[in-house]
Amino acid sequence: MNQDNLILDVKDLKMYFPVVRGLLRRKVADVKAVDGVTFKLMRDETLGLVGESGCGKTTIGRCIIGLYRATGGQILFEDEDITSMSEKKLREVRRNIALIFQDPYSSLDPRQSAGGIVGEPLKIHNMALNKGEYKDRVEQLLRIVGLDPSMVDRFPHEFSGGQRQRIGVARALACDPSLIICDEPISALDVSIQAQIINLLEELQDSVKGLSYLFIAHDLSVVRHISDRVAVMYLGHIMEICKSRVLYENPLHPYTRALLSAIPIADPFVEETRERIILKGEVPSPLNPPPGCPFHPRCFMAIPECSQAVPPLRTISDGHEVACIRA
Amino acid sequence: MPDKIATGIVENGMAETAPRVSEWRRFRRVFLSRGLVFFGMVVILVFIFVAITAQWIAPYDPYKPDYTAILQNPSSSHWLGTDAIGRDTLSRIIYGTRTSLVIGLIVVFFACTIGITLGTIAGFFGGWIYIIIMRFIDALMSFPMILLALVIAALLGGGMKNVIISLSIALMPGYARLMCGQVLSVKQNDYILAERSMGASNLRMMLRHVVPNCISPIIVQITMMLGATILAEAGLSFLGIGITPPTAAWGSMVSDAREYLMVMPILSFAPGMALMLVVFAFNMVGDGLRDALDPRLRGIL
């Protein structure tokens, strides 16, 4: 891997949310939402982050943009550590990182017009020199995401869900960010609109030089389509990380294999022969994670050694890392 | 940019969105559709007109005693009669409108400015700031409003300025509490998080996004509280710690006329009616505003 092209380097990121109780707000426990996550993101690359709900995907995204202060570890964005940055510095860095939200209904201010929403980042960072330039840029952004610039004065309630998400994408693009964190940008949309938004994101990446995505989702087939590499998360840990093609053809971690076996196949005859790995039990609480490998209580390949120590990510082949002692 | 996709979607978008009904037109339709709301609006406008033009439309000087015409019954020269020192009741009611409206507006302005500011700060920042501000507000709210105003007015003494101060303090907690609750719910929305993720300052988030989304129940509250404020001012004046005589104020007029209640009921009835009409009108308009601004709030406030 070429270090010059590195845009984001997350090292052993930990995010614990304290559980407080009583009048004195005594800390009684930690919710270990993210517990020792390490990954790298290159320029022009899309890293898919998958996992079931509550596994810490969104938390990672929010730590990267500094909405949460990480409990431990480092997040190097363009060689600057976000975890130890002052609030003032962080506000400037946020110009280069954008966030696209899951719910296009609550992520747009209902009292602001489409143009106002899209132009908001320009105003925050004083990026438009005068009114004309501002107006041109807003219209250009709307055009980029496939909205008619004549709709600048309309309010969010006048748009459909897909159009609202396009406004969200336009807003994310406003400051020419080098990293966009897509936090389940399509989960709240119906399938035909999902495809439109995915295609839009891909086209943007093709046309903008040096734009990286951290694409958070729980839908494996969507992630496969858009990602160059995929990281699979479980209970605050990364289980497996590799090129997306490799992940789907040769999954090494038992959790990844169980996940992939749950994808239905469109052909009914093939579907009948599909072997499903049914996991037993529930996801343990991040308040009280199991010792050793977080997945071992539900793992069909578990051996006694699995409960001894948290398995580190091991490099199996070029760019394929797995956190499992049996792989 | 790929034009074919872009244009395809633009066409879809155009087909989907219906012709716009302007927000203002919708507001006007809902607001004025109810007869009582319309009536309330007219009453308020009439009172405002009267307050502004008091010196021209009042038939007599409201402060000049006329010892040749004391305690007269309504007649063609004095439509609502005269009081114990011969001042024309109608003229005094007309000047009293000015006192009532001015005090109502100034008090509500101060009370809601301070209340909204405190409520927004408490709700937005949370934590210790929330605890300190809201416990202070709770302490103020534990007194009945009129009692609090009474105590403060008694401490400060009468007069327009002191009435305004005491009523503002007494009314402020209601706004702070309402605003704080609104802010707590609005700041949960993703668009506030989005704003933070774009690098906006706290001040920008509060003024540009939190407050505008919280303001419609406050506007309703303001209108309804105008009526209550005018009533509270009349109450203070009635008790003799409000507007100092001889300034014409409805409350003190009712109070002065109390002694003649049996012989000349019109003396206290007339200012009482004016008071009732104004409070009623403000309540109706507040009701209409609530329906027009936010249909979801119907029946809550």
Chai-1 contact restraints between the chains, C-beta under 6 A:
chainA,res_idxA,chainB,res_idxB,connection_type,confidence,min_distance_angstrom,max_distance_angstrom,comment,restraint_id
A,I65,B,S197,contact,1.0,0.0,6.0,A-B,restraint_1
A,R91,B,G199,contact,1.0,0.0,6.0,A-B,restraint_2
A,R94,B,G199,contact,1.0,0.0,6.0,A-B,restraint_3
A,R95,B,G199,contact,1.0,0.0,6.0,A-B,restraint_4
A,L99,B,S197,contact,1.0,0.0,6.0,A-B,restraint_5
A,F101,B,D190,contact,1.0,0.0,6.0,A-B,restraint_6
A,D103,B,D190,contact,1.0,0.0,6.0,A-B,restraint_7
A,S106,B,N189,contact,1.0,0.0,6.0,A-B,restraint_8
A,S106,B,D190,contact,1.0,0.0,6.0,A-B,restraint_9
A,S107,B,D190,contact,1.0,0.0,6.0,A-B,restraint_10
A,S107,B,Y191,contact,1.0,0.0,6.0,A-B,restraint_11
A,S107,B,A194,contact,1.0,0.0,6.0,A-B,restraint_12
A,L108,B,Y191,contact,1.0,0.0,6.0,A-B,restraint_13
A,D109,B,Y191,contact,1.0,0.0,6.0,A-B,restraint_14
A,D109,B,H209,contact,1.0,0.0,6.0,A-B,restraint_15
A,R111,B,P212,contact,1.0,0.0,6.0,A-B,restraint_16
A,R111,B,N213,contact,1.0,0.0,6.0,A-B,restraint_17
A,P121,B,M198,contact,1.0,0.0,6.0,A-B,restraint_18
A,I124,B,M198,contact,1.0,0.0,6.0,A-B,restraint_19
A,I124,B,G199,contact,1.0,0.0,6.0,A-B,restraint_20
A,I124,B,A200,contact,1.0,0.0,6.0,A-B,restraint_21
A,I144,B,M1,contact,1.0,0.0,6.0,A-B,restraint_22
A,G146,B,A6,contact,1.0,0.0,6.0,A-B,restraint_23
A,G146,B,I9,contact,1.0,0.0,6.0,A-B,restraint_24
A,D148,B,V10,contact,1.0,0.0,6.0,A-B,restraint_25
A,E158,B,T17,contact,1.0,0.0,6.0,A-B,restraint_26
A,S160,B,E16,contact,1.0,0.0,6.0,A-B,restraint_27
A,Q163,B,G13,contact,1.0,0.0,6.0,A-B,restraint_28
A,E203,B,P2,contact,1.0,0.0,6.0,A-B,restraint_29
